[in-house]
Each structure stands twice: as C-alpha cells, then as structure tokens.
Amino acid sequence: MKNFALIGVGGYVAPRHLKAIKETGNRLVSAYDKSDSVGIMDSYFPEAAFFTEQELFDRHNSLLKSRGEALDFVSVCTPNYLHDAHTRYGLRLGADVICEKPVVLNPWNIDGLERVEQETSHSAYTILQLRLHPSVVALRNKILNGPADKTYDIDLTYITSRGNWYYASWKGDIHKSGGVATNIGVHFYDMLSWIFGKVTKNIVHIASHDRVAGYLELQRARVRYFLSINSDTLPPEALQQGKRTFRAIYVDGEEFEFSDGFTELHTKSYEEILSGHGFRIGEARECIQTVHDIRNAQPIGLVGDYHPLAKYPLAKHPFGW
C-alpha cells in the first residue's frame, strides 16, 4: 500500500484520481487545495489530512517523512500553469509524481523537469489516458499493421459546452490554461501523434476564446480539427438529443467510435504507473509542442483545407473582451 498526497483535490479532475488511488489499493494521507469545497474526500479518504495553505501541507508531509511514513507519490490536479511547479515540489519532496495533462504548457518545461528527475532520482508521470482506451489501441495496431506508405485523412470534432463561469476561471485565461486547444484538446493531439506519427505541418485557420480550428499533417495522416466550448457550434443531431457534448472522429470517411470506456482510464493509468509502465513526462513532448505551436500561430482564416465547422460565425467574448 503506497502513501499518496494530492494537490488540487478540489478540482474538476481530482475525483478520478481519488477513485484511482482507492481502486488500486493505496491510501491518501494528505491533500491540499486553496478551496475547502472538498467534501468528495468523504467518499474515498475521510481520514486524510487536508490543508488550504501550501506551507502547512508541506510541513505535514515533512513530518510524515521524519516519522518513516514518507510519501511514495504526489498526484497533481491543479490548474495547468501550476503543473510544472507542483511536479517539481513532489520530486524534491522525495516522491514520484503523477501529473494530469497537460503536464506543462511549454515544451522546454519538460527539459527542466527531467533535470529535476535526475537530481532527485525520482520519476514524474503524466496521464495520457486515451493511449489506454481499447478502441484507440486497436486503431493504432490496425494502422501499424496496414500499408506502410498509406496516408490517412482524419476529421476530428470535439465540442464540450461551457457556461460563462469558464471565462471567469483560470481556464478562460490563455496564460494559465493554454487556451482551448490545450485545455480540452491536448489528449486528442497526443492520441493522433501516437497513432499516426509526428506533426510535420501545423496550420491554424480560426482561433478565439471559445474555439480553434486547423489543419495538421502527421507522418501518416492529414487532420482537419475543430474544438469548441461554445454550445452554439453543436451540430443539429446533438441538439435534438439534448446533448451539450459532441465528439466525432472520422478516418478516411469512416467513423471511429470510442465513446465508451472513458470512466476507468484513470484507474488503468494508475495501474500502469504502479507496475512500472506508466507514461513518463517526456512522452508528452510531441503533444505539448503541438498545442504550443497552435497557441502561438497566426490564424490564416478560411483558406485551404479547413474543417467545415470552422465556418460558424465567431462569437463575442461574454465579458466583452
């Protein structure tokens, strides 16, 4: 049974980590969040120590170490821009780290973290859960075993509606979240490069506070993508079913279905890490480079091979920015 600490236990993704720690037979001994809305802990680890101040959290973890009860892992579920600092903290505390995606916002931050790994002799892992999805694994095997010279045409659409609260939170600040492509799309870009190879061309057609659309060329694929958090961009079939989320991937015109099986992927990720087979932070370098380049690109407009949904009229920022 391993000892875990969790930073960001009040966040959106934290319950998946709590569940994974519990289901892999381990225990949470300490947790930290600036917010005290953490009643979810009662469902998993009511006995865990909880702190709303980093200094007290750090003192408690140091005391555990002095008593021979040192942390084995620190799980990081904080806002994206804090992942780097909190991963460094966990490593220097003498623990291995499991960090949510995106592990960092800029590719060079991975280099710095890998140096800290070497200095501390501890390892940092990241959650790239789509690599563990059975349908994604099957597609990758199909591509790898198919014609070596074939280039595939991919259409990716992902719309996950968010209300005005989004723009008042850290997620609406591109300097903290990395923008739409990073915040909701980084795991899709990782999946695509894992299956079809490295990105060789990266063109952005449309980019705004609520959507991004562009074109990628990978070693074995041409990808048109559209990502949005605006419910006005939902297709009619989603609206008719009362859905606020729409996800579709087409490979050479054939729909790739992977809607089911998402709920257990964090537990599977923890199982892989605990058995020594998790994804190290360096494995996220390609997708971090991709979203960094998208974030810093100059959109060219509706020119060339763009995603059909890119034609939706751009919306005004809800706060008038």
Protein Blocks (a to p, Z undefined) as FASTA:
>chain_A
ZZdddehilbmklmmmmmmmmmnopacfbdcdfbfclklmmmmmmmbccdfbfklmmmmm
mmmmmnopacfbdcdfbdfklmmmmmmmmmmnopacdddddfbfbfklmmmmmmmmmmno
pacddddfklmgmklmmmmmmmmmmcfkbccdddddddddddfklmmmmklpmklnnpjm
lmmmmmmmmmmmmmnopafbdcdfbdcfkbccdddddfkbccdddddfbfklpcfklmmn
opabdcdddeehiacdffgoklmmmmmmmmmmmnopaccfklmmmmmmmmmmmmmpcceb
jehjddfklmpccdddfklZZ
